[in-house]
Structures are given as C-alpha cells and as structure tokens.
Amino acid sequence: MKFNALIAISVLSAAASARPSFDRIRRAAFDLKNGQDAIALNNQFKTTKEGSPCQQGELKCVGDRFAQCVNGKLLSQACAPGTSCAAIPLDNKPGTLVQCTTADDLATRLAATGAVDANAGGNNANNDPQTSLTLDPKVIANGFANDGQDVPAAGQVASLTSTNNFINFCLTVPDLPITNGQQITSGSCNPAPIGVIPSVDLMPSSKFTFPPNLGTVPANKAFTISMAVKNLETGNFVNAQANYFAAPQQLNGQGVIKGHSHVVVEKIDSLTSTQVTNPKQFAFFKGLNAAAQGGILTADVANGLPAGVYRLSSINSAANHQPAIAPVAQHGSLDDIIYFTVTDGAQAAGANAQAAGANAAGNGNAAKANVQAATAKAAGNGKAAGKAKAAGK
C-alpha cells in the first residue's frame, strides 16, 4: 500500500508540474501573436493623420500623440513628457493596448513576445541611437503632422506633413541623387536635418569695415576686405568637397553657432542699378577659414579688381557650409552687403575733389569781397547825394 501511495503521489506531482508547461505553451502562442499585432499597428500609425476618419471607440496614435475617435474623426493629445503613444502587446491574454508609454517599456514588452519588426532589421546590436537605422520615438516632432491650415491666412499654403520626421523624404524625388556631401550642380536631395538652433540673443551678425559703403578703391591694386563679426565661432570649416551640407548645424558650449564666413564680390552696372544679379557670376569669392582676430575677419584681394561698380556680400555659415539658421522668422539680416566703386583714378579723384572744394571756397571768398565793395561804394554814393541836396536847400 505504501508503494502504491508513493506511485500515486509521484503521478500527481508529475501532473501538477506538467500543467504550467502547457500553460506556457498556450501563452507563448498568443504572446507572439500579440507582439506581431503590436508591431503591425505601430507601423500603421506612422502614416495616421490628425482628423482621419475612424469608428467610435477606436484608439490610435498620431505621431507620438494619443488619439481617440471623436465624432468620426481622430483627435489627438500629447503624451506625458518622456512618453509617446504606441500599441503594446498584452501579457496576460490575447490582444494589444494603445497607450502612452516609454520607448524602453515598449522595447521590453516586444522582446518578451519574441516578435521581430521586419522593418527594423537594420537596427544595430548595441542599440546606439546615433548608429541605429530606426527612428527613436523620443525625437518625433508631432507638430510636423500639422499642415498649418487650422488657422488659415490669406495667401498661406499648406505645409508638407510627416509623422516620421521626413526621414525618407528624398524617396519622393527619385530622379534626384542624394547630396551625400557633394556639391552637385544639377541639383540633389539632402537628408541631413537642420540641427541645433541658437537663441534669439545669440543670432550671428556681421558688418564690413573695409571697403566702406559707397567707398572707392584703386583699380587692379591689392586690397584687403575686412569684416566685423559677432555670435559666430569662426574657424570651423569642413571639407567642402566631401562634407558639403553633410551634418547638422552645431553650437558651442556657449550656445553660439560653430561655423565660418565667406565674402563674395559681384560686378554691377551702377550704384543705382536695379538689375537682378546672376549668382553664377562673381568677380571674387573667398571662404574665410581662419578664426577671427579681435572680432575681425579678413580676405586679401591679391590682384585687385578692374574698374567698375561692385556689390560686396557676406555669407555667414555653419561648419558644413549651410547658411546660418536663426530661431525666429522675424530678425535682422545675419549678413552684410555694401556697394563700392573701383576706379583707375581713385586717389586722383579724391585729390581733385579736395581741390574743387578749395576753389569753391576761394570763389566764395572773392564773391563775398566783391559784394562788400559794392555795398561800400553804394553807401558812399548815398552820402554824396545827401550833401548835394542839402546844399541846394
């Protein structure tokens, strides 16, 4: 009897221990399905837009925002800081749940199901966001999903929209090559983001100190362009043949754009010309690679310029040669433009002007003397006439 009892106990124990394994098998089946369904939903949400048609009670994500169906249209609201909207797999029964969650929580839940996103196959093993080929939900700009026409204005056009930060935008122009750090004269599409933008108090600015505006310089003689600059950490100049527009704008530790400047001289018809210039044509161009000395950048025009009238402009840039980007639309110019004349007789013209001024002054003094003499003579004649009249009386 004791032996039979031991056998019975062993059988019961084995049955009890086997029961959870069946549960795990059954649960593993719906876990995988839940994970796959969550991944599929999250991929669908990448193209879901605010105001899209929906069924009452339906929950979705618009970018990183949580959206509910209200009166037949999706209405979204922002998630709490540090979280974003996503479909997550349930862990205790079949199904998914749409809610705000952290990127780490979503990744952990999906990993537990064993489901793999085929669209994320290029993700790197060590999960470094700077080498990953997937977009981190924490950097999705949900405002990009708004075309701006909810408050229309006369002449205002709708913005392009995106729920994935335009990461594949260049696929919309398949006939154009990727810029890829090159200066492609036939046109290209550049996938690099704009980058870091300074505060309004640290927007760059510049002012030419030579030549002076409307000044004159001698023709075909060397001269040095000089320009004062502020709020630009100059001396940051990448390889223009390999890294053109190839990285975002960056700031230094003080919040100032890291970059450099350029100067360009264009010949124009006259100081009063209204003819639009051709950007492909210029008389002199120089990238100012060195750091400013005492806040001044310089460029030597070694061979001078032929006689004529010219426009001088600055191009203040970030390190990768893109024009400096400011934080607001309404701001003063970040660059300077002046106009000057180059003449064969620049110095003589100045001397002649001084001589002309001296002659004018001399002529004026002579005229003044003549007027004084005439006045004195008239006064004398008047006195004489008075005496004659008195004598007659």
JOQUICOR-V85358 format. One record per residue. RES is the residue in one letter. SS is DSSP state (hx for helix, st for strand, lp for the rest). BURIAL is + if it has 24 or more other C-alpha atoms within 12 Angstrom, else -. D_LAST is the distance of its C-alpha to the last C-alpha in whole Angstrom. Layout:
res=RES ss=SS burial=BURIAL d_last=D_LAST
res=RES ss=SS burial=BURIAL d_last=D_LAST
This chain:
res=M ss=lp burial=- d_last=182
res=K ss=hx burial=- d_last=180
res=F ss=hx burial=- d_last=179
res=N ss=hx burial=- d_last=178
res=A ss=hx burial=- d_last=176
res=L ss=hx burial=- d_last=174
res=I ss=hx burial=- d_last=174
res=A ss=hx burial=- d_last=173
res=I ss=hx burial=- d_last=170
res=S ss=hx burial=- d_last=169
res=V ss=hx burial=- d_last=169
res=L ss=hx burial=- d_last=167
res=S ss=hx burial=- d_last=164
res=A ss=hx burial=- d_last=164
res=A ss=hx burial=- d_last=163
res=A ss=hx burial=- d_last=160
res=S ss=hx burial=- d_last=159
res=A ss=hx burial=- d_last=159
res=R ss=hx burial=- d_last=157
res=P ss=hx burial=- d_last=154
res=S ss=hx burial=- d_last=154
res=F ss=hx burial=- d_last=154
res=D ss=hx burial=- d_last=151
res=R ss=hx burial=- d_last=149
res=I ss=hx burial=- d_last=150
res=R ss=hx burial=- d_last=149
res=R ss=hx burial=- d_last=146
res=A ss=hx burial=+ d_last=145
res=A ss=hx burial=- d_last=145
res=F ss=hx burial=+ d_last=143
res=D ss=hx burial=+ d_last=141
res=L ss=hx burial=+ d_last=140
res=K ss=hx burial=+ d_last=139
res=N ss=hx burial=+ d_last=137
res=G ss=hx burial=+ d_last=135
res=Q ss=hx burial=+ d_last=135
res=D ss=hx burial=+ d_last=134
res=A ss=hx burial=+ d_last=131
res=I ss=hx burial=+ d_last=130
res=A ss=hx burial=+ d_last=130
res=L ss=hx burial=+ d_last=128
res=N ss=hx burial=+ d_last=125
res=N ss=hx burial=+ d_last=125
res=Q ss=hx burial=- d_last=124
res=F ss=hx burial=+ d_last=121
res=K ss=lp burial=+ d_last=119
res=T ss=lp burial=+ d_last=118
res=T ss=lp burial=+ d_last=118
res=K ss=lp burial=+ d_last=115
res=E ss=lp burial=+ d_last=113
res=G ss=lp burial=- d_last=114
res=S ss=lp burial=+ d_last=117
res=P ss=st burial=- d_last=119
res=C ss=lp burial=- d_last=122
res=Q ss=lp burial=- d_last=125
res=Q ss=lp burial=- d_last=125
res=G ss=lp burial=- d_last=126
res=E ss=lp burial=- d_last=126
res=L ss=st burial=+ d_last=124
res=K ss=st burial=+ d_last=122
res=C ss=st burial=+ d_last=120
res=V ss=st burial=+ d_last=116
res=G ss=lp burial=+ d_last=116
res=D ss=lp burial=+ d_last=116
res=R ss=st burial=+ d_last=116
res=F ss=st burial=+ d_last=118
res=A ss=st burial=+ d_last=118
res=Q ss=st burial=+ d_last=120
res=C ss=st burial=+ d_last=120
res=V ss=st burial=- d_last=118
res=N ss=lp burial=- d_last=118
res=G ss=lp burial=- d_last=120
res=K ss=st burial=- d_last=117
res=L ss=st burial=+ d_last=117
res=L ss=st burial=+ d_last=115
res=S ss=st burial=+ d_last=114
res=Q ss=st burial=+ d_last=114
res=A ss=lp burial=+ d_last=113
res=C ss=lp burial=+ d_last=116
res=A ss=lp burial=- d_last=116
res=P ss=lp burial=- d_last=114
res=G ss=lp burial=- d_last=117
res=T ss=lp burial=+ d_last=119
res=S ss=st burial=+ d_last=119
res=C ss=st burial=+ d_last=120
res=A ss=st burial=+ d_last=124
res=A ss=st burial=+ d_last=127
res=I ss=st burial=+ d_last=130
res=P ss=st burial=+ d_last=134
res=L ss=lp burial=+ d_last=136
res=D ss=lp burial=+ d_last=138
res=N ss=lp burial=- d_last=141
res=K ss=lp burial=- d_last=141
res=P ss=lp burial=- d_last=140
res=G ss=lp burial=- d_last=136
res=T ss=st burial=+ d_last=133
res=L ss=st burial=+ d_last=130
res=V ss=st burial=+ d_last=126
res=Q ss=st burial=+ d_last=124
res=C ss=st burial=+ d_last=122
res=T ss=st burial=+ d_last=123
res=T ss=lp burial=+ d_last=123
res=A ss=hx burial=+ d_last=123
res=D ss=hx burial=- d_last=126
res=D ss=hx burial=- d_last=128
res=L ss=hx burial=+ d_last=128
res=A ss=hx burial=+ d_last=129
res=T ss=hx burial=- d_last=132
res=R ss=hx burial=+ d_last=133
res=L ss=hx burial=+ d_last=133
res=A ss=hx burial=- d_last=135
res=A ss=hx burial=+ d_last=137
res=T ss=hx burial=+ d_last=138
res=G ss=lp burial=- d_last=139
res=A ss=lp burial=+ d_last=136
res=V ss=lp burial=+ d_last=134
res=D ss=lp burial=+ d_last=131
res=A ss=hx burial=- d_last=131
res=N ss=hx burial=- d_last=128
res=A ss=hx burial=- d_last=127
res=G ss=lp burial=- d_last=130
res=G ss=lp burial=- d_last=127
res=N ss=lp burial=- d_last=126
res=N ss=lp burial=- d_last=127
res=A ss=lp burial=- d_last=130
res=N ss=lp burial=- d_last=128
res=N ss=lp burial=- d_last=126
res=D ss=lp burial=- d_last=123
res=P ss=lp burial=- d_last=120
res=Q ss=lp burial=- d_last=118
res=T ss=lp burial=- d_last=121
res=S ss=lp burial=- d_last=122
res=L ss=lp burial=- d_last=122
res=T ss=lp burial=+ d_last=121
res=L ss=lp burial=+ d_last=118
res=D ss=lp burial=+ d_last=119
res=P ss=hx burial=+ d_last=118
res=K ss=hx burial=+ d_last=116
res=V ss=hx burial=- d_last=113
res=I ss=lp burial=+ d_last=113
res=A ss=lp burial=+ d_last=110
res=N ss=hx burial=+ d_last=110
res=G ss=hx burial=+ d_last=107
res=F ss=hx burial=+ d_last=107
res=A ss=hx burial=+ d_last=110
res=N ss=lp burial=- d_last=107
res=D ss=lp burial=- d_last=105
res=G ss=lp burial=- d_last=102
res=Q ss=hx burial=- d_last=101
res=D ss=hx burial=- d_last=103
res=V ss=hx burial=- d_last=99
res=P ss=lp burial=- d_last=97
res=A ss=lp burial=- d_last=94
res=A ss=lp burial=- d_last=92
res=G ss=lp burial=- d_last=93
res=Q ss=lp burial=- d_last=95
res=V ss=lp burial=- d_last=98
res=A ss=lp burial=- d_last=102
res=S ss=lp burial=- d_last=103
res=L ss=lp burial=- d_last=106
res=T ss=lp burial=+ d_last=108
res=S ss=lp burial=+ d_last=111
res=T ss=lp burial=+ d_last=114
res=N ss=lp burial=+ d_last=115
res=N ss=lp burial=+ d_last=111
res=F ss=lp burial=+ d_last=111
res=I ss=lp burial=+ d_last=114
res=N ss=lp burial=- d_last=115
res=F ss=hx burial=- d_last=112
res=C ss=hx burial=- d_last=112
res=L ss=hx burial=- d_last=115
res=T ss=hx burial=- d_last=113
res=V ss=lp burial=- d_last=112
res=P ss=lp burial=- d_last=115
res=D ss=lp burial=- d_last=113
res=L ss=lp burial=- d_last=111
res=P ss=lp burial=- d_last=112
res=I ss=st burial=+ d_last=112
res=T ss=lp burial=+ d_last=109
res=N ss=lp burial=- d_last=111
res=G ss=lp burial=+ d_last=109
res=Q ss=lp burial=- d_last=108
res=Q ss=lp burial=+ d_last=105
res=I ss=lp burial=- d_last=106
res=T ss=lp burial=- d_last=103
res=S ss=lp burial=- d_last=105
res=G ss=lp burial=- d_last=105
res=S ss=lp burial=- d_last=107
res=C ss=st burial=+ d_last=108
res=N ss=lp burial=+ d_last=108
res=P ss=lp burial=+ d_last=110
res=A ss=lp burial=+ d_last=108
res=P ss=lp burial=- d_last=107
res=I ss=lp burial=+ d_last=103
res=G ss=st burial=+ d_last=104
res=V ss=lp burial=- d_last=102
res=I ss=lp burial=+ d_last=99
res=P ss=lp burial=+ d_last=97
res=S ss=lp burial=- d_last=95
res=V ss=hx burial=- d_last=91
res=D ss=hx burial=- d_last=90
res=L ss=hx burial=+ d_last=92
res=M ss=lp burial=+ d_last=90
res=P ss=lp burial=+ d_last=89
res=S ss=st burial=+ d_last=86
res=S ss=st burial=+ d_last=84
res=K ss=st burial=+ d_last=81
res=F ss=st burial=+ d_last=80
res=T ss=st burial=+ d_last=78
res=F ss=st burial=+ d_last=78
res=P ss=lp burial=+ d_last=77
res=P ss=lp burial=- d_last=74
res=N ss=lp burial=- d_last=73
res=L ss=lp burial=- d_last=71
res=G ss=lp burial=+ d_last=72
res=T ss=st burial=+ d_last=72
res=V ss=st burial=+ d_last=75
res=P ss=st burial=+ d_last=76
res=A ss=lp burial=+ d_last=79
res=N ss=lp burial=- d_last=82
res=K ss=lp burial=- d_last=82
res=A ss=lp burial=- d_last=84
res=F ss=st burial=- d_last=82
res=T ss=st burial=+ d_last=84
res=I ss=st burial=+ d_last=83
res=S ss=st burial=+ d_last=83
res=M ss=st burial=+ d_last=84
res=A ss=st burial=+ d_last=84
res=V ss=st burial=+ d_last=86
res=K ss=st burial=+ d_last=88
res=N ss=lp burial=+ d_last=91
res=L ss=st burial=+ d_last=93
res=E ss=st burial=+ d_last=96
res=T ss=lp burial=+ d_last=95
res=G ss=lp burial=+ d_last=98
res=N ss=lp burial=+ d_last=100
res=F ss=lp burial=+ d_last=101
res=V ss=lp burial=+ d_last=104
res=N ss=lp burial=- d_last=106
res=A ss=lp burial=- d_last=104
res=Q ss=lp burial=- d_last=107
res=A ss=lp burial=- d_last=109
res=N ss=lp burial=- d_last=108
res=Y ss=lp burial=+ d_last=105
res=F ss=lp burial=+ d_last=104
res=A ss=lp burial=+ d_last=108
res=A ss=lp burial=+ d_last=107
res=P ss=lp burial=+ d_last=105
res=Q ss=st burial=+ d_last=102
res=Q ss=lp burial=+ d_last=103
res=L ss=st burial=+ d_last=101
res=N ss=lp burial=- d_last=101
res=G ss=lp burial=- d_last=102
res=Q ss=lp burial=- d_last=99
res=G ss=lp burial=- d_last=98
res=V ss=lp burial=+ d_last=96
res=I ss=st burial=+ d_last=97
res=K ss=st burial=+ d_last=99
res=G ss=st burial=+ d_last=98
res=H ss=st burial=+ d_last=95
res=S ss=st burial=+ d_last=92
res=H ss=st burial=+ d_last=91
res=V ss=st burial=+ d_last=88
res=V ss=st burial=+ d_last=88
res=V ss=st burial=+ d_last=85
res=E ss=st burial=+ d_last=84
res=K ss=st burial=+ d_last=82
res=I ss=st burial=+ d_last=80
res=D ss=lp burial=- d_last=77
res=S ss=lp burial=- d_last=74
res=L ss=lp burial=- d_last=73
res=T ss=lp burial=- d_last=72
res=S ss=lp burial=- d_last=75
res=T ss=lp burial=- d_last=77
res=Q ss=lp burial=- d_last=80
res=V ss=lp burial=- d_last=83
res=T ss=lp burial=- d_last=85
res=N ss=lp burial=- d_last=89
res=P ss=lp burial=- d_last=91
res=K ss=lp burial=- d_last=93
res=Q ss=lp burial=- d_last=90
res=F ss=lp burial=- d_last=89
res=A ss=lp burial=+ d_last=87
res=F ss=st burial=+ d_last=89
res=F ss=st burial=+ d_last=91
res=K ss=st burial=+ d_last=92
res=G ss=st burial=+ d_last=94
res=L ss=st burial=+ d_last=93
res=N ss=lp burial=+ d_last=97
res=A ss=lp burial=- d_last=96
res=A ss=lp burial=+ d_last=95
res=A ss=lp burial=+ d_last=91
res=Q ss=st burial=- d_last=90
res=G ss=lp burial=- d_last=88
res=G ss=lp burial=- d_last=87
res=I ss=st burial=+ d_last=86
res=L ss=st burial=+ d_last=88
res=T ss=st burial=+ d_last=87
res=A ss=st burial=+ d_last=88
res=D ss=st burial=+ d_last=88
res=V ss=st burial=+ d_last=87
res=A ss=lp burial=- d_last=88
res=N ss=lp burial=- d_last=87
res=G ss=lp burial=+ d_last=84
res=L ss=lp burial=+ d_last=83
res=P ss=lp burial=+ d_last=82
res=A ss=lp burial=+ d_last=78
res=G ss=st burial=+ d_last=77
res=V ss=st burial=+ d_last=76
res=Y ss=st burial=+ d_last=79
res=R ss=st burial=+ d_last=80
res=L ss=st burial=+ d_last=82
res=S ss=st burial=+ d_last=84
res=S ss=st burial=+ d_last=87
res=I ss=lp burial=+ d_last=90
res=N ss=lp burial=+ d_last=91
res=S ss=st burial=+ d_last=95
res=A ss=st burial=+ d_last=98
res=A ss=lp burial=+ d_last=101
res=N ss=lp burial=+ d_last=102
res=H ss=lp burial=+ d_last=99
res=Q ss=lp burial=+ d_last=99
res=P ss=st burial=+ d_last=95
res=A ss=lp burial=+ d_last=95
res=I ss=lp burial=+ d_last=95
res=A ss=lp burial=+ d_last=93
res=P ss=lp burial=- d_last=95
res=V ss=lp burial=- d_last=92
res=A ss=lp burial=- d_last=91
res=Q ss=lp burial=- d_last=87
res=H ss=lp burial=- d_last=86
res=G ss=lp burial=- d_last=83
res=S ss=lp burial=- d_last=84
res=L ss=lp burial=+ d_last=87
res=D ss=lp burial=+ d_last=85
res=D ss=lp burial=+ d_last=82
res=I ss=st burial=+ d_last=80
res=I ss=st burial=+ d_last=77
res=Y ss=st burial=+ d_last=76
res=F ss=st burial=+ d_last=75
res=T ss=st burial=+ d_last=74
res=V ss=st burial=+ d_last=76
res=T ss=st burial=+ d_last=74
res=D ss=lp burial=- d_last=75
res=G ss=lp burial=- d_last=71
res=A ss=hx burial=- d_last=71
res=Q ss=hx burial=- d_last=70
res=A ss=hx burial=- d_last=68
res=A ss=hx burial=- d_last=66
res=G ss=hx burial=- d_last=65
res=A ss=hx burial=- d_last=64
res=N ss=hx burial=- d_last=62
res=A ss=hx burial=- d_last=61
res=Q ss=hx burial=- d_last=60
res=A ss=hx burial=- d_last=58
res=A ss=hx burial=- d_last=56
res=G ss=hx burial=- d_last=55
res=A ss=hx burial=- d_last=54
res=N ss=hx burial=- d_last=52
res=A ss=hx burial=- d_last=50
res=A ss=hx burial=- d_last=49
res=G ss=hx burial=- d_last=48
res=N ss=hx burial=- d_last=46
res=G ss=hx burial=- d_last=44
res=N ss=hx burial=- d_last=43
res=A ss=hx burial=- d_last=42
res=A ss=hx burial=- d_last=40
res=K ss=hx burial=- d_last=39
res=A ss=hx burial=- d_last=37
res=N ss=hx burial=- d_last=35
res=V ss=hx burial=- d_last=34
res=Q ss=hx burial=- d_last=33
res=A ss=hx burial=- d_last=31
res=A ss=hx burial=- d_last=29
res=T ss=hx burial=- d_last=28
res=A ss=hx burial=- d_last=27
res=K ss=hx burial=- d_last=25
res=A ss=hx burial=- d_last=23
res=A ss=hx burial=- d_last=22
res=G ss=hx burial=- d_last=21
res=N ss=hx burial=- d_last=19
res=G ss=hx burial=- d_last=17
res=K ss=hx burial=- d_last=16
res=A ss=hx burial=- d_last=15
res=A ss=hx burial=- d_last=13
res=G ss=hx burial=- d_last=11
res=K ss=hx burial=- d_last=10
res=A ss=hx burial=- d_last=9
res=K ss=hx burial=- d_last=7
res=A ss=hx burial=- d_last=5
res=A ss=hx burial=- d_last=5
res=G ss=hx burial=- d_last=4
res=K ss=lp burial=- d_last=0
